[in-house]
Amino acid sequence: MSPVIWIVIGLVLLLLLFGGKKDAGKKGPHRIDHPHVVDPDDYECSVCHRRFRKEQMVCPYCGARFGGRVTDEEEFDEEEEELEAWDEEDGI
């Protein structure tokens, strides 16, 4: 085989091994952001799963250092749907 083919195979393998890891916070401890429609946003530790209000990169309960963050918009979507349902009931 020619050296060009070996180089291409090597690059493909490197991309497969290292190319798909876009969010390093998912592997180690990470902060889970929970946005809300009306209330202030809150945050959750991926280690102890306790929630806190202050935006910080160290859990105030277990001391885990967050290597990244992930946003969970499930509660936001539910609150938004609930507000829309109330508006429909009120005829707005």
Secondary structure, DSSP 4 states (H G I P E B T S, - for coil): --HHHHHHHHHHHHHHHHTT---GGGTS--EEEE--SSSPPEEEETTT--EESS--SB-TTT-PBPS-EEE--HHHHHHHHHHHHHHHHHT-
